Amino acid sequence: MAVHLRKQILTLTEAAASKIRHQLEQSQRTFLRFRVKPRGCSGLMYSFELADEKGKLDEVVEDKGVKILVDSKTMMHVIGTKMHFVNDNVRFVICFACYFYYFLGSITMN
């Protein structure tokens, strides 16, 4: 019997996981929802929101103890993405990179 391993849709650095986990705990939420929408100068806009429930078209991606919801329309844009947390004393952002292009954008998290 062959075992087929599927590549994780996205992964987190320890810093990103720690920041997201902190945000989820503070807000008493279960998931971070990650979406890509058609907008912005690149043609795509990236958004995060805290969520309590999984939608019927959402896939749950878990990495380093953090659960992220990714809907079916977003999946094709984020396969292979690695999320980072950057704190450079000017801004606090989650940024992400993928195999096809580096630094797709950044989302500010308070």
N, C-alpha and C positions, 0 to 999 in steps of 0.2 A: 504494500500500500504506500503510495507516494504522499509525502507531506508537502503541501504548497505553502510557503511562508509569504505573507503579503507585507510589502514595505509600509511602514507607518506613514500616514498621510502627512503629518507634521511632527516635529520634535521640538523640545524646549531646552535651552541651556539651564543650568542650575539657577542662575540669576533671574531669568524670566519665570521659571517655575516658582521660585520663592516669592517674587513680587505678585504674581497672579494668585498664588495660594493666600497671601496676606489680604489681597483685595476681596477674595471670596469669603474668607473668615470674617473680615470686618463687616461685610454686607450680609452675612449669613445666607449666602447663595451657594448653589451646588455647581453650576457650570459657568464657563466663559464661552459665549457664542461668538464665533469668528465668521464674518461674512465678507464677500466680495460683491460689490454692486457696480453696474455700468454707470460711471461718472468720472469726473476728475480729468486732469490734464493727460494722464496715461490711458484714459478710457475706462479706468477701474478705480473704485473707491473701496478702501478697506475699513471695516468697522468691527468694533468689539462691543459687547454688552453683557452684563451679568444676567444669568437666567436661573430659574428654578426647575423648569421642565424641558424635556427633550421633545422637539417637534417630530412629526411622523416621517419627515424626510431628512432628519438629522442623523449623522453618524457621530458616536462618542469616541473621541480620541483621548486616550489617557497616557500621560507621560509624567514621570517623576511625581506621581500622586495628584496631578491636576487633571481635571476633566474638561475638555474643550468640545463644544458642539460645532460641527461643520456640516452645512446643508449640502444637498446634492449638486446644486449649481456652483457652489464655491469650490468643491473638491478638485475639479480639473485645474483650477488656478493655483492651488496650494500644495499639490503633491510634491513631496521632497523639501518642503519649507522648514527652516529652522528659525525659531523665534528667540530673540535676544532681548535683554533688558539693558538699557543704557542710562547711566546716571553720570553726566559729565559736569555737574554743578551749574549747568545752564538749563537743562531740561531732564525730564524723566520720561523715557519713551520705551515702548515695546517696538522693536524693529524686526524685520524678518528678511531672510535671504532664501533663495531657492536655486535649484540647479540651472535654471534657464537665465536668470538675471539676478544680480546682487542688489540688495537694499531696495526692495519693492516700495517701501514707504515706512512710515512710522505712525504710531498711534500714541497719543499722550495718555498716561494713566496717572491720576492724582494719588 
